[in-house]
Structures are given as C-alpha cells and as structure tokens.
Amino acid sequence: MAFNGTEGRPITLEQAKRWTKRYQDENKGAVKAHFYGCERLRELLDEPECVGIRIYYGLDDDGKRKLVLVGAKADQNNILPQEEGKGPQHQILNDGRDCPPACPDFLEDQL
C-alpha cells in the first residue's frame, strides 16, 4: 500500500506518559529521547517526492544506539543519496541531541 503523507496518529498525553514511563522503567540509564531541529527535518521533507520520514534504528561503531532518518516516497521507497558525482545528494539525518543531557528543564514538561 502506498504512503500518502497521513501515516501516524495522535495519542493522548496520558498514553504517551504511560508508554515512555514503561520504557524508562525497563531501560534505566538509556537515552530517553532525541531532538532534531526543524530546519534539518524540513530539509528531509523538502526533498522531491518526499511524503514523510522513515526512522531506522542503528548501532554506531562504538555500539551506541542511533537513529537514522531518511525521506520516503509514496511508493514506500527511501530517498537516498547516489554515489558521489552520480546523481542527487539527498540527506540522511543523524546526530540529534540526546536526552539526557538535552532534556526539558521541568518534570511536568517531560514525558
């Protein structure tokens, strides 16, 4: 089934808090969240044919968990860069700011 740009759905604050608390309780000391700036996200979304963002899980060379974000087309294919000098150099995004340390200041602002 093709993507149409409406994938995903809103959830309630209560549900978000319940899910994130469960994850944090079961993964003490793990990264809680990642922040990506709107300019970088717009660059992905502004790629020709992009209807959304696909997020992959990965492990870097030191074994740390990482997120890898790529634009995706309606046909469900990724928008990837070509070999150097052989076509468009589309974005692949990584290195968002981890929480911790880049977390909300107030407990009521945290999920």
Order of alpha helices (4+ residues) and beta strands (2+ residues): alpha-beta-alpha-beta-beta-beta-beta-beta
